[in-house]
Amino acid sequence: MAREGGGLFAGFRVLGRFSGHIPHVLRYHGRYREFYLATAVGRSVHTYNVSNALPQDITCLAADRMLIFASYDNILHAFARNKEVVHTYEGHKARIHLLQPFGDHVISVDVDNILIVWNIQSEEEYLQVDFDKATFAVSAVLHPSTYLNKILLGSEQGSLQLWNIRANKLLYSFPGWNLAVTTLEQAPAVDVVAVGLVSGHIILHNIKFDETLMKFQQDWGPITAISFRTADGHPVMAAGSPIGHIALWDLEEKKLMCQMQGAHSTAIAGMSFVPGEPLLITNGADNAIRVWIFDGPGGTGRVLRSRMGHSAPPTKIRYHGQNGEQILSAGQDGTLQSFSTVHEKFNKSLGRGSINKKKSKKKGLKLDTMALPPITVFASEVAHQSDWDSIVACHQGYITCTTWNYQKTSMGAHKLRPEEFSKHKPIDIYATAVDITSCGNFAVIGLSTGWVDVYNMQSGIHRGRYGKER
């Protein structure tokens, strides 16, 4: 797509991108009394609303009451009204990897281990602190609740430091647990901080008395995110993992309450409970944002709302129907999705191709041996889509073609393949092209042998063959 030049091929809008590997931020708008969610998608911040684009992909995201902060490489920007850049902070020599808004200031830390405190309005450096990477490589930042002018820093070496930013003074060093700190999160109780470690341990630590209150461990690798459910009478802590599972801990009973396995197909990048409500928002690099509601027995969550696109690049896209309002898209992630050009709320996923849908559901995403290869070509027709399946697709290196139902947003009733291969699957013969007749009654499938087969879309019955084998 042309970036410069004429307006003919200027980008209009991006469809199907919702989330990357950067944790989302949740902010509360006092005047409208609403929560806004902001995610980094490539060079833009999506705030359910969307911002203008920055020159490069965003590497870090944070928000306070008024502004959203986003950095790329060594430059930090502040967005107002969810759209335009109103402040730019330049001074880092290396890529920024941590951000923490802090009253009238914002703190940024770069990969060279330099911490800068900026005055938000004047854009000037208020303070710069250089840490020695060998003894204290900063890996997490937190402003503990009610601690005036103070920030808590976690390190790759495992120790923590409490600083007074105003006086530029180190107040206290915590020895830590000899394991790298991956995340810091304020607990609902004052003085208590949750420390996520690379070992999968979560330590609830009182920083006033430097004593550990509780210890938990998950078995899925480092802690990627922590959030606390507050204000609705359920003392629950959620923790995210690199393989997409979420653990929920009961803080009163001090035990694991339940697990939400496969919440995302990649690492949990960010998670936040909505204050005062039984809702948890998660995002990940699988290009999905999910809102989970906890309203059932056993304490586990179910998906209330989600925005998701392909987690791997699309292989084929085409319009569905004549009005130009829906685009069907098949991706290398094995899914077939429909994106609306009118509004994201009309998007829908038709799911993933599977040899046996029932067995697939039992095994879950990670262990699914029934998954079909990605769709390479598909065709759709709206003529009879309310009566029977309206989409036919062929899969990479695969003889069997699948049908899909647009109305039911799921895989369809039929597996279309020549009868001579009903008992065994040929190694070197596969479907290469598909189409549906404009009346919606017949699917036409081309094979690598040069044959063209015709099937009835309603019944899946083979109706004829054209061509000679060659």
Buried (B, 14 or more C-beta within 10 A) or exposed (E): EEEEEEEEEEEEEBBBBBBBBBBBBBBEEEEEEEBBBBBBBBBBBBBBEBBEBBEEBBBBBBBBEBBBBBBBBBBBBBBEEBBEBBBEBEBBEEBBBBBBBBEEBBBBBBBEBBBBBBBBEEBEEBBEBEBEBEEBBBBBBBBBEEBEBBBBBBBBBBBBBBBBBEEEEEEEEBEBBEBBBBBBBBBEBEBBBBBBBBBBBBBBBBBEEEEEBBEBBBEBBBBBBBBBBBEBEBBBBBBBBBBBBBBBBBBEEEEEBBBBBBBBBBBBBBBBBBBEBBBBBBBBBBBBBBBBBBEEEEEBBEBBEBBBBBBBEBBBBEEBBEEEBBBBBBBBBBBBBBBBBEEBEEBBBBBBBBBEEEEBEEBEBEEBEBBBBBBBBBBBBBBBBEEBBBBBBBBBBBBBBBBBBBEEBBBBBBBBBBEEEEEEEBEEBBBBBBBBBEEBBBBBBBBBBEBBBBBBBBEBEBEEEEEEEE
